[in-house]
Amino acid sequence: MKAFLPLAGLSATLALLAAGCGDRIGDPLATPPTARPVLKAHCAHPAGWQRLANRIAAPVYCPGWLPDPLTSQINGRWNNINSVSPDRSYLESFVWQETEAGVNGAGGELHVNLRGYPGRTTIPTCPTGAGNSDPMPCFADSRGQVHENGIVATLYTVNQGADQWHYALAWRRGGALYTLSEHLAPPLDGKKLVRYLRLELRSLVLIKPTRGT
């Protein structure tokens, strides 16, 4: 699949460019604070996230808010991937899809991924799917920083693997890399997607393991 194409003449207003199933935006961080509802950090479904932290013997970030109808319950209705790799890195994916054509003649999708890479702070590489190409950074094309909830995250708009066609936030804590990404697809445009990522980042709570694996 094609990555997002670069734009010329970036501005603070939303600039749309069709690229696969996503759009680019001119200034992704220009989200007025007054446009965002107040959210407090909390873990909406702590039991599953505590089990995950115990399983990998490392802290994990639990979200208190995801866009409706998604919830952050691991092994719940919307949790389509609950995966831990041998290196203890994890992927928790939550997705809602509407495949039937609606009033506007198209369905929609809400898809949020949360990842953690214990013991690693560098950006990992991902296969691109092309037989003659080398692996690429899983997260690329940084577009600035987002400050929420005591976290300073970098926004990436060209991503690979399960995060392809997503915007992703990445940050480091305690010798680990963490990411939060969301799919750029209807019903979201680029501006609203960044707003959602800010809200999700603001709602995160760090869950520490209570025992080893």
Secondary structure, DSSP 8 states (H G I E B T S, - for coil): -------SS--SS-----BTTB---S-TT---GGGS-------SSHHHHHHHHHHHTS-EEE-S--STT----TTSTTEEEEEE-TTS-EEEEEEEEE-S--TTS--EEEEEEEEEETT--S--EE--S-TT---EESEEEEEEEEEETTEEEEEEEEE-GGGTTEEEEEEEETTEEEEEEEE--TT--HHHHHHHHHHHHHH-EEE--SS--
